[in-house]
């Protein structure tokens, strides 16, 4: 039996951030300074600079003040089999350039220890098999820009396919903000990281550990585990769903009942992975990562 650790049993406070942002260094419409003012004014604590094939380095980012910037880069192109990908790489990645192509760029980013995220798989036309081709650390389950472009901002099907193989894959909601007249959206999808302090090290560690939730509006205030049930305190929501593999699920709430602010749900011990989704009266959703870190326990074993 493999013992699993409850992912959200960690000290800290919730910090709001976005892991997919573009600046004028690639195809974004605003500078780092303009983005800092915009997002700080919306209550953000950190942003990740992820320009296309332009790696961001700590030395070139604004100093930590009202908002903290983290290093990153976005790679795009086709692999050896002709599959098209966009891949966000968080952390310092040196020496990646567009002429080297996607396979070499991804290999170099992974060699340098980047946190790799499959970006907007629905918009990119990726199949679930293509999502499983590489050992991505995470996948965008909501991309605000792609939802606006053609309605293909939902990556939850790809996420569940990945979780069936690797239950620790993180799910992220992002803006993918470009903030140009033809790409205006922002502050529509974000992550809330549970970290002991607002520093690059603490936030990066929490992202890698999956100690965060993703949201398009609703809020998790508290996520605890008593050994049998998960206990939740949230902003007002209409539904709380415990999501497992395949058709497995447990739910609370209704379409026309009063909003929920608290819920407790028994977690089936034979599910290889499980996460929580909440949905408010405006049909906006938020998602935890899988509740337990580590390999899936055997059906007869307790988490």
QUIKAHU-V641130 format. One record per run of one state. SS is the DSSP state (h for helix, s for strand, l for the rest). FROM is the first residue (numbers start at 1). TO is the last residue. If there is no record, write none. Layout:
# QUIKAHU-V641130
SS:FROM:TO  SS:FROM:TO
This chain:
# QUIKAHU-V641130
l:1:4  s:5:6  l:7:12  s:13:21  l:22:31  h:32:41  l:42:45  s:46:49  l:50:50  s:51:52  l:53:53  s:54:54  l:55:57  h:58:60  l:61:67  s:68:70  l:71:71  s:72:78  l:79:83  s:84:90  l:91:97  h:98:100  l:101:101  h:102:111  l:112:114  s:115:118  l:119:120  h:121:124  l:125:127  h:128:131  l:132:137  s:138:143  h:144:150  l:151:153  s:154:154  l:155:155  h:156:165  l:166:169  s:170:174  l:175:176  s:177:177  l:178:179  s:180:180  l:181:182  s:183:183  l:184:189  s:190:195  l:196:199  h:200:209  l:210:211  s:212:215  l:216:219  s:220:225  l:226:228  s:229:237  l:238:238  s:239:243  l:244:248  s:249:253  l:254:259  s:260:266  l:267:274  s:275:279  l:280:284  s:285:288  l:289:291  s:292:293  l:294:303
